[in-house]
């Protein structure tokens, strides 16, 4: 809601966006990281000491076959190539439902983009800036799926994303992608440390054991997994509809966290979810090979 307010009605008294601009990042080298087959542990043990929401229970394991995943989230620059290639006008990249939504709502680009005289602009929290090509693109699930089809790839499942984020070559699993160190501002863009996204390679110390960057913070990440209960799910008696009302086949699981995600919500089991056509969430994505 704050982001959608007119820019002239907001004032950044801390000049956080100035700090944002000066954050240095190395040149981007896009590519995919190969993740070997392995087990992932999803969910929380009900008798454990860590608090969780009802959709995080019950703990269980899955074997994930080997796959390749993007080293970084898809950037504005990469998504711009999709837009320039006619991605929004090419029927083959969209499901029937997504195409009908896009057409009815006249969606032709990410919601935080606008076309200026000199090219594309990005609506940051307190100002419009030239489109930052190395920031993660924020889009709806429908738009992310269309890009993935255009690229000849797909979105990761929840368990694939989890394996890339918390797994390791020796088969162990980490508390965070970087290890066990308490989350801090040197490891990612989260916990309200910045108003806007950062370049996707700004925090090399936060990469996973497999070398995948920016998995926590800087934007939630869409998965291909429909938001559904884990085996053994029980709704909270004091809030039975917290999760269960959204087990409708229309919402998709999201992982990771955004610049607005508190450090306490960065536990591996935390799950977020939104409908496929909601554009205003701070959510990006990365692709896996098919």
Secondary structure, 3 states (H helix, E strand, C coil): CCCCCCHHHCCCCCCHHHHHHCCCCCCCCCCEEEECCEEEEECECCCCCCCCCHHHECCEEEEECCEEEECCCCEHHHHHHHHHCCCCCCHHHCCHHHHHHHHHHCCCCCCCEEEECCEEEEECCCCEEECCCCEECCCCHHHHHHHHHHCCEEECCHHHHHHHHHECCCCCECCECCECCCCCCCCCCCCCCCCCCCECCCCHHHCCCCCCCCCCCCCEEEEEEECCCCCCCCCECCECHHHHCCCCCCEEEEECCCCCCCHHHCCCCCCEEEECCCCCCCEECCEEEC
